[in-house]
Amino acid sequence: MLSYGTYGTKILMQITIDMEAPSPPFAQLIEQVKQAIRADRLQPGDPLPSIRQLASDLDLNNKTVAKAYRLLERDAVIQSRGYRGTFVHPEGKQNCAVDMNAWAAEKLGEVIALLRDSGVTSPEINTAFRSAMSERSGD
């Protein structure tokens, strides 16, 4: 277990990555950062460790930590300030409630229902989905 953002004796964030857990390390990191923000252990403007430092401390690949940070930044939970570092977003606590996976599943469910109502079969939907994803593979 690693502790970050210590102030005096108060530990602001503890991170533990379980390599045996069913969720991937980047997802565990995202959830633990969000938990620290929701619990007010991290406040808006608080700094986070650099990608390189956190990856080294947790014995993870830099790309794993970068992916977690990129997704947290996409959701406006954290913000990067270039060479100055990465910090908790001013609206990070409110934005922790956003679950992009649930939102995406809901939207896909709506489209699938519309397609099925129009008579499109499951194999046709699967083919169309794979085709659309391959066309947008750069996203």
N, CA and C atoms as a LAMMPS dump frame, in Angstrom:
ITEM: TIMESTEP
0
ITEM: NUMBER OF ATOMS
417
ITEM: BOX BOUNDS ff ff ff
-5.0000000000000000e+02 5.0000000000000000e+02
-5.0000000000000000e+02 5.0000000000000000e+02
-5.0000000000000000e+02 5.0000000000000000e+02
ITEM: ATOMS id mol type element x y z
1 1 1 N 0.847 -1.172 0
2 1 2 C 0 0 0
3 1 3 C 0.891 1.234 0
4 2 1 N 0.548 2.184 -0.839
5 2 2 C 1.301 3.427 -0.924
6 2 3 C 0.446 4.563 -0.408
7 3 1 N 1.074 5.511 0.254
8 3 2 C 0.371 6.69 0.75
9 3 3 C 0.917 7.899 0.037
10 4 1 N 0.018 8.755 -0.432
11 4 2 C 0.408 9.966 -1.138
12 4 3 C -0.255 11.161 -0.521
13 5 1 N 0.337 12.311 -0.749
14 5 2 C -0.255 13.565 -0.317
15 5 3 C -0.305 13.697 1.183
16 6 1 N 0.717 13.225 1.868
17 6 2 C 0.699 13.319 3.318
18 6 3 C 0.89 14.765 3.755
19 7 1 N 0.132 15.136 4.755
20 7 2 C 0.243 16.469 5.329
21 7 3 C 0.289 16.266 6.825
22 8 1 N 1.459 16.464 7.421
23 8 2 C 1.611 16.141 8.833
24 8 3 C 1.454 14.644 8.988
25 9 1 N 0.503 14.224 9.813
26 9 2 C 0.252 12.793 10.003
27 9 3 C -0.983 12.329 9.247
28 10 1 N -1.652 13.239 8.564
29 10 2 C -2.861 12.892 7.828
30 10 3 C -2.505 12.31 6.464
31 11 1 N -2.98 11.094 6.197
32 11 2 C -2.758 10.463 4.902
33 11 3 C -3.956 10.791 4.014
34 12 1 N -3.682 11.422 2.871
35 12 2 C -4.758 11.867 1.999
36 12 3 C -5.225 10.799 1.041
37 13 1 N -4.325 9.945 0.571
38 13 2 C -4.708 8.931 -0.402
39 13 3 C -3.811 7.719 -0.248
40 14 1 N -4.439 6.549 -0.176
41 14 2 C -3.702 5.294 -0.156
42 14 3 C -4.088 4.516 -1.405
43 15 1 N -3.102 3.948 -2.044
44 15 2 C -3.346 3.206 -3.278
45 15 3 C -2.81 1.793 -3.122
46 16 1 N -3.664 0.825 -3.414
47 16 2 C -3.274 -0.577 -3.4
48 16 3 C -3.773 -1.209 -4.687
49 17 1 N -2.879 -1.801 -5.444
50 17 2 C -3.251 -2.489 -6.677
51 17 3 C -3.133 -3.982 -6.444
52 18 1 N -4.242 -4.689 -6.663
53 18 2 C -4.282 -6.136 -6.503
54 18 3 C -4.211 -6.772 -7.884
55 19 1 N -3.065 -7.336 -8.217
56 19 2 C -2.87 -7.928 -9.534
57 19 3 C -3.725 -9.186 -9.745
58 20 1 N -4.28 -9.74 -8.673
59 20 2 C -5.135 -10.922 -8.771
60 20 3 C -6.612 -10.547 -8.892
61 21 1 N -6.935 -9.283 -8.74
62 21 2 C -8.33 -8.834 -8.813
63 21 3 C -8.856 -8.96 -10.239
64 22 1 N -10.168 -9.141 -10.39
65 22 2 C -10.731 -9.258 -11.734
66 22 3 C -10.683 -7.949 -12.526
67 23 1 N -10.674 -6.819 -11.838
68 23 2 C -10.614 -5.541 -12.562
69 23 3 C -9.156 -5.193 -12.852
70 24 1 N -8.895 -4.614 -14.02
71 24 2 C -7.512 -4.294 -14.399
72 24 3 C -6.927 -3.198 -13.513
73 25 1 N -5.597 -3.132 -13.437
74 25 2 C -4.946 -2.136 -12.577
75 25 3 C -5.375 -0.699 -12.858
76 26 1 N -5.56 -0.324 -14.133
77 26 2 C -5.947 1.06 -14.41
78 26 3 C -7.321 1.37 -13.816
79 27 1 N -8.246 0.391 -13.841
80 27 2 C -9.582 0.59 -13.275
81 27 3 C -9.515 0.686 -11.757
82 28 1 N -8.649 -0.095 -11.129
83 28 2 C -8.472 -0.016 -9.683
84 28 3 C -7.929 1.358 -9.287
85 29 1 N -6.979 1.845 -10.062
86 29 2 C -6.399 3.16 -9.791
87 29 3 C -7.455 4.256 -9.922
88 30 1 N -8.251 4.2 -10.981
89 30 2 C -9.322 5.179 -11.181
90 30 3 C -10.261 5.176 -9.978
91 31 1 N -10.699 3.993 -9.58
92 31 2 C -11.658 3.896 -8.479
93 31 3 C -11.063 4.41 -7.162
94 32 1 N -9.793 4.133 -6.909
95 32 2 C -9.192 4.576 -5.652
96 32 3 C -8.989 6.091 -5.62
97 33 1 N -8.664 6.684 -6.752
98 33 2 C -8.557 8.146 -6.808
99 33 3 C -9.937 8.755 -6.575
100 34 1 N -10.959 8.196 -7.225
101 34 2 C -12.315 8.704 -7.025
102 34 3 C -12.767 8.547 -5.582
103 35 1 N -12.442 7.422 -4.958
104 35 2 C -12.808 7.205 -3.552
105 35 3 C -12.169 8.256 -2.662
106 36 1 N -10.909 8.567 -2.902
107 36 2 C -10.212 9.572 -2.095
108 36 3 C -10.855 10.949 -2.263
109 37 1 N -11.296 11.249 -3.468
110 37 2 C -11.945 12.541 -3.728
111 37 3 C -13.328 12.572 -3.081
112 38 1 N -14.106 11.494 -3.245
113 38 2 C -15.45 11.439 -2.644
114 38 3 C -15.385 11.531 -1.127
115 39 1 N -14.351 10.95 -0.529
116 39 2 C -14.199 10.946 0.931
117 39 3 C -13.541 12.219 1.444
118 40 1 N -13.301 13.173 0.556
119 40 2 C -12.677 14.458 0.902
120 40 3 C -11.246 14.318 1.415
121 41 1 N -10.608 13.19 1.112
122 41 2 C -9.181 13.073 1.438
123 41 3 C -8.349 13.836 0.42
124 42 1 N -8.894 14.003 -0.781
125 42 2 C -8.288 14.849 -1.8
126 42 3 C -9.276 15.964 -2.121
127 43 1 N -8.785 17.171 -2.133
128 43 2 C -9.608 18.352 -2.367
129 43 3 C -9.287 18.949 -3.739
130 44 1 N -10.194 19.761 -4.28
131 44 2 C -9.884 20.454 -5.536
132 44 3 C -8.549 21.186 -5.442
133 45 1 N -7.73 20.99 -6.462
134 45 2 C -6.421 21.628 -6.5
135 45 3 C -5.293 20.83 -5.867
136 46 1 N -5.615 19.757 -5.145
137 46 2 C -4.559 18.927 -4.553
138 46 3 C -3.758 18.25 -5.664
139 47 1 N -2.44 18.186 -5.511
140 47 2 C -1.614 17.545 -6.538
141 47 3 C -1.667 16.027 -6.447
142 48 1 N -1.493 15.398 -7.598
143 48 2 C -1.362 13.951 -7.666
144 48 3 C 0.073 13.642 -8.083
145 49 1 N 0.541 12.44 -7.754
146 49 2 C 1.901 12.086 -8.186
147 49 3 C 1.992 12.044 -9.705
148 50 1 N 3.177 12.245 -10.221
149 50 2 C 3.366 12.174 -11.67
150 50 3 C 3.118 10.741 -12.144
151 51 1 N 2.833 10.607 -13.408
152 51 2 C 2.609 9.283 -13.995
153 51 3 C 3.822 8.395 -13.754
154 52 1 N 4.974 8.921 -14.04
155 52 2 C 6.21 8.144 -13.895
156 52 3 C 6.439 7.724 -12.441
157 53 1 N 6.225 8.657 -11.505
158 53 2 C 6.446 8.362 -10.091
159 53 3 C 5.462 7.31 -9.593
160 54 1 N 4.192 7.477 -9.923
161 54 2 C 3.177 6.535 -9.462
162 54 3 C 3.397 5.149 -10.076
163 55 1 N 3.731 5.104 -11.346
164 55 2 C 3.998 3.82 -12.001
165 55 3 C 5.179 3.115 -11.33
166 56 1 N 6.213 3.873 -11.037
167 56 2 C 7.382 3.295 -10.382
168 56 3 C 7.034 2.78 -8.987
169 57 1 N 6.318 3.585 -8.214
170 57 2 C 5.972 3.206 -6.845
171 57 3 C 5.049 1.995 -6.785
172 58 1 N 4.147 1.891 -7.754
173 58 2 C 3.193 0.78 -7.765
174 58 3 C 3.687 -0.409 -8.585
175 59 1 N 4.866 -0.273 -9.178
176 59 2 C 5.436 -1.311 -10.037
177 59 3 C 4.49 -1.63 -11.2
178 60 1 N 4 -0.551 -11.833
179 60 2 C 3.128 -0.661 -12.996
180 60 3 C 3.816 -0.046 -14.199
181 61 1 N 3.321 -0.384 -15.37
182 61 2 C 3.786 0.238 -16.597
183 61 3 C 3.303 1.685 -16.632
184 62 1 N 4.126 2.586 -17.139
185 62 2 C 3.724 3.99 -17.269
186 62 3 C 2.424 4.133 -18.044
187 63 1 N 2.247 3.292 -19.073
188 63 2 C 1.048 3.379 -19.907
189 63 3 C -0.216 3.05 -19.116
190 64 1 N -0.107 2.183 -18.117
191 64 2 C -1.261 1.831 -17.284
192 64 3 C -1.712 3.039 -16.476
193 65 1 N -0.765 3.712 -15.849
194 65 2 C -1.089 4.901 -15.055
195 65 3 C -1.554 6.028 -15.974
196 66 1 N -0.903 6.163 -17.125
197 66 2 C -1.298 7.207 -18.088
198 66 3 C -2.738 6.985 -18.549
199 67 1 N -3.125 5.736 -18.767
200 67 2 C -4.503 5.44 -19.181
201 67 3 C -5.484 5.846 -18.095
202 68 1 N -5.18 5.509 -16.85
203 68 2 C -6.053 5.887 -15.735
204 68 3 C -6.176 7.404 -15.646
205 69 1 N -5.063 8.104 -15.718
206 69 2 C -5.074 9.568 -15.647
207 69 3 C -5.845 10.163 -16.837
208 70 1 N -5.654 9.59 -18.018
209 70 2 C -6.344 10.101 -19.206
210 70 3 C -7.859 9.97 -19.048
211 71 1 N -8.317 8.831 -18.517
212 71 2 C -9.749 8.62 -18.326
213 71 3 C -10.296 9.511 -17.206
214 72 1 N -9.527 9.7 -16.152
215 72 2 C -9.95 10.605 -15.079
216 72 3 C -10.012 12.045 -15.584
217 73 1 N -9.082 12.398 -16.446
218 73 2 C -9.091 13.754 -17.005
219 73 3 C -10.258 13.926 -17.983
220 74 1 N -10.529 12.902 -18.764
221 74 2 C -11.67 12.948 -19.685
222 74 3 C -12.966 13.214 -18.934
223 75 1 N -13.097 12.618 -17.748
224 75 2 C -14.297 12.764 -16.932
225 75 3 C -14.255 13.997 -16.029
226 76 1 N -13.208 14.824 -16.194
227 76 2 C -13.029 16.05 -15.403
228 76 3 C -12.986 15.769 -13.899
229 77 1 N -12.332 14.667 -13.537
230 77 2 C -12.084 14.354 -12.136
231 77 3 C -10.73 14.935 -11.742
232 78 1 N -9.782 14.894 -12.676
233 78 2 C -8.471 15.511 -12.474
234 78 3 C -8.188 16.412 -13.674
235 79 1 N -7.171 17.231 -13.549
236 79 2 C -6.761 18.071 -14.676
237 79 3 C -5.254 18.165 -14.706
238 80 1 N -4.729 18.136 -15.911
239 80 2 C -3.295 18.271 -16.117
240 80 3 C -2.978 19.729 -16.383
241 81 1 N -1.931 20.198 -15.76
242 81 2 C -1.483 21.565 -15.984
243 81 3 C -0.087 21.557 -16.589
244 82 1 N 0.076 20.715 -17.597
245 82 2 C 1.345 20.64 -18.305
246 82 3 C 2.494 20.261 -17.391
247 83 1 N 3.575 21.014 -17.482
248 83 2 C 4.777 20.696 -16.708
249 83 3 C 4.587 20.899 -15.209
250 84 1 N 3.517 21.599 -14.799
251 84 2 C 3.279 21.832 -13.366
252 84 3 C 2.705 20.619 -12.665
253 85 1 N 2.122 19.688 -13.432
254 85 2 C 1.625 18.458 -12.833
255 85 3 C 0.15 18.218 -13.043
256 86 1 N -0.369 17.279 -12.277
257 86 2 C -1.766 16.869 -12.353
258 86 3 C -2.414 17.121 -11.012
259 87 1 N -3.636 17.662 -11.055
260 87 2 C -4.313 18.095 -9.844
261 87 3 C -5.768 17.654 -9.862
262 88 1 N -6.389 17.623 -8.684
263 88 2 C -7.819 17.335 -8.599
264 88 3 C -8.567 18.502 -9.243
265 89 1 N -9.482 18.174 -10.128
266 89 2 C -10.283 19.171 -10.846
267 89 3 C -11.163 19.946 -9.845
268 90 1 N -11.413 21.228 -10.089
269 90 2 C -12.278 22.007 -9.184
270 90 3 C -13.666 21.372 -8.989
271 91 1 N -14.174 20.653 -9.983
272 91 2 C -15.472 19.99 -9.863
273 91 3 C -15.319 18.471 -9.817
274 92 1 N -14.131 18.031 -9.375
275 92 2 C -13.816 16.603 -9.368
276 92 3 C -14.777 15.761 -8.559
277 93 1 N -15.186 16.269 -7.393
278 93 2 C -16.07 15.466 -6.531
279 93 3 C -17.407 15.21 -7.211
280 94 1 N -18 16.233 -7.814
281 94 2 C -19.266 16.053 -8.509
282 94 3 C -19.097 15.117 -9.703
283 95 1 N -17.964 15.226 -10.383
284 95 2 C -17.731 14.432 -11.59
285 95 3 C -17.389 12.979 -11.295
286 96 1 N -17.102 12.656 -10.042
287 96 2 C -16.843 11.258 -9.674
288 96 3 C -18.086 10.397 -9.859
289 97 1 N -19.249 11.014 -9.854
290 97 2 C -20.498 10.268 -9.987
291 97 3 C -20.738 9.806 -11.418
292 98 1 N -20.007 10.364 -12.374
293 98 2 C -20.195 9.999 -13.769
294 98 3 C -19.611 8.61 -14.008
295 99 1 N -20.426 7.722 -14.575
296 99 2 C -19.976 6.37 -14.905
297 99 3 C -20.129 6.194 -16.408
298 100 1 N -19.046 6.411 -17.137
299 100 2 C -19.095 6.352 -18.598
300 100 3 C -19.465 4.962 -19.105
301 101 1 N -19.066 3.904 -18.389
302 101 2 C -19.434 2.551 -18.819
303 101 3 C -20.938 2.356 -18.753
304 102 1 N -21.545 2.8 -17.669
305 102 2 C -22.995 2.666 -17.531
306 102 3 C -23.708 3.515 -18.586
307 103 1 N -23.204 4.715 -18.82
308 103 2 C -23.801 5.593 -19.815
309 103 3 C -23.713 4.96 -21.214
310 104 1 N -22.537 4.431 -21.541
311 104 2 C -22.349 3.805 -22.853
312 104 3 C -23.258 2.587 -23.004
313 105 1 N -23.381 1.773 -21.951
314 105 2 C -24.253 0.598 -22.003
315 105 3 C -25.709 1.017 -22.197
316 106 1 N -26.109 2.079 -21.529
317 106 2 C -27.479 2.577 -21.673
318 106 3 C -27.744 3.034 -23.113
319 107 1 N -26.805 3.823 -23.664
320 107 2 C -26.975 4.327 -25.03
321 107 3 C -26.979 3.19 -26.048
322 108 1 N -26.074 2.226 -25.876
323 108 2 C -26.055 1.076 -26.787
324 108 3 C -27.346 0.278 -26.686
325 109 1 N -27.843 0.134 -25.46
326 109 2 C -29.11 -0.582 -25.27
327 109 3 C -30.258 0.085 -26.01
328 110 1 N -30.279 1.427 -25.975
329 110 2 C -31.327 2.165 -26.689
330 110 3 C -31.232 1.942 -28.198
331 111 1 N -30.011 1.979 -28.72
332 111 2 C -29.821 1.778 -30.166
333 111 3 C -30.175 0.349 -30.556
334 112 1 N -29.778 -0.616 -29.744
335 112 2 C -30.087 -2.024 -30.036
336 112 3 C -31.603 -2.237 -30.042
337 113 1 N -32.298 -1.645 -29.074
338 113 2 C -33.757 -1.78 -29.033
339 113 3 C -34.39 -1.189 -30.293
340 114 1 N -33.899 -0.034 -30.719
341 114 2 C -34.415 0.609 -31.938
342 114 3 C -34.173 -0.274 -33.163
343 115 1 N -32.957 -0.833 -33.262
344 115 2 C -32.627 -1.697 -34.395
345 115 3 C -33.487 -2.962 -34.402
346 116 1 N -33.666 -3.572 -33.231
347 116 2 C -34.486 -4.792 -33.155
348 116 3 C -35.936 -4.496 -33.508
349 117 1 N -36.435 -3.349 -33.037
350 117 2 C -37.806 -2.946 -33.376
351 117 3 C -37.954 -2.754 -34.878
352 118 1 N -36.848 -2.441 -35.547
353 118 2 C -36.869 -2.243 -37.004
354 118 3 C -36.629 -3.544 -37.768
355 119 1 N -36.443 -4.653 -37.039
356 119 2 C -36.288 -5.95 -37.684
357 119 3 C -34.852 -6.387 -37.925
358 120 1 N -33.877 -5.638 -37.426
359 120 2 C -32.477 -6.012 -37.62
360 120 3 C -32.151 -7.174 -36.668
361 121 1 N -31.47 -8.186 -37.183
362 121 2 C -31.135 -9.368 -36.383
363 121 3 C -29.88 -9.114 -35.548
364 122 1 N -29.688 -9.964 -34.548
365 122 2 C -28.49 -9.85 -33.697
366 122 3 C -27.19 -9.969 -34.49
367 123 1 N -27.07 -10.951 -35.405
368 123 2 C -25.833 -11.018 -36.192
369 123 3 C -25.6 -9.758 -37.026
370 124 1 N -26.665 -9.181 -37.558
371 124 2 C -26.526 -7.944 -38.33
372 124 3 C -26.071 -6.781 -37.431
373 125 1 N -26.62 -6.732 -36.224
374 125 2 C -26.209 -5.695 -35.269
375 125 3 C -24.738 -5.871 -34.902
376 126 1 N -24.331 -7.124 -34.631
377 126 2 C -22.924 -7.399 -34.286
378 126 3 C -21.992 -6.99 -35.417
379 127 1 N -22.352 -7.343 -36.633
380 127 2 C -21.523 -6.996 -37.794
381 127 3 C -21.417 -5.487 -37.956
382 128 1 N -22.552 -4.806 -37.847
383 128 2 C -22.56 -3.344 -37.978
384 128 3 C -21.737 -2.691 -36.861
385 129 1 N -21.845 -3.222 -35.644
386 129 2 C -21.091 -2.667 -34.516
387 129 3 C -19.59 -2.844 -34.738
388 130 1 N -19.172 -4.041 -35.118
389 130 2 C -17.745 -4.285 -35.369
390 130 3 C -17.23 -3.39 -36.486
391 131 1 N -18.026 -3.224 -37.527
392 131 2 C -17.631 -2.375 -38.644
393 131 3 C -17.49 -0.914 -38.196
394 132 1 N -18.459 -0.438 -37.442
395 132 2 C -18.405 0.948 -36.955
396 132 3 C -17.208 1.154 -36.029
397 133 1 N -16.922 0.188 -35.181
398 133 2 C -15.783 0.309 -34.264
399 133 3 C -14.461 0.295 -35.025
400 134 1 N -14.353 -0.543 -36.064
401 134 2 C -13.098 -0.604 -36.808
402 134 3 C -12.868 0.684 -37.6
403 135 1 N -13.956 1.316 -38.065
404 135 2 C -13.83 2.577 -38.773
405 135 3 C -13.36 3.699 -37.851
406 136 1 N -13.656 3.566 -36.572
407 136 2 C -13.318 4.6 -35.593
408 136 3 C -12.237 4.132 -34.625
409 137 1 N -11.419 3.198 -35.067
410 137 2 C -10.412 2.61 -34.18
411 137 3 C -9.392 3.614 -33.671
412 138 1 N -9.286 4.759 -34.292
413 138 2 C -8.336 5.785 -33.83
414 138 3 C -8.828 6.553 -32.633
415 139 1 N -10.09 6.384 -32.225
416 139 2 C -10.651 7.131 -31.086
417 139 3 C -10.163 6.617 -29.774
